[in-house]
Amino acid sequence: MNEAMMEKARDLGRMIGQTDEYKALGRARQNLDSDREAVETLNRLAELEAEIASALLLPKASVTVYVRNLVAKGLVRREIDEADLRRHRLVLTAEGTRARDRALAALAAEYDRRLARVTPEDRVELQRILEAMLAPPAPPAPPAPAGTGE
């Protein structure tokens, strides 16, 4: 960029810096930065959404949108955790509980319908496999003592 353009860019920056909106934004940022509790609460909310995203194997941005939609629909509400005021908890509303119960009933009915096609012997095997998958991992075997030839 030539010198004249650079000077015009600097002038424009100074003009923007003098606007009421820019000054208000600066004051809001200073106030937020000085309010540690607000900053910690916002950070903890981001951590909570990250934990949910990790557990569901979803991108954090998707979980943020899902939670926002559930709150907007009145199915979930955010509450401050009384034990740790920096944390938020997600709590089902009465409508959210009814929606969950309807979804679980529909899922159970569909599962029962599909499971009816599986023989009793295969159901036992399926249960064994699922329990093995959900069981905590076995502790590692202790190392063999030195000099035992193994």
Helices and strands as residue ranges (DSSP letters): H 3-17, H 20-34, H 36-56, H 60-72, E 76-80, E 88-92, H 94-115, H 120-134
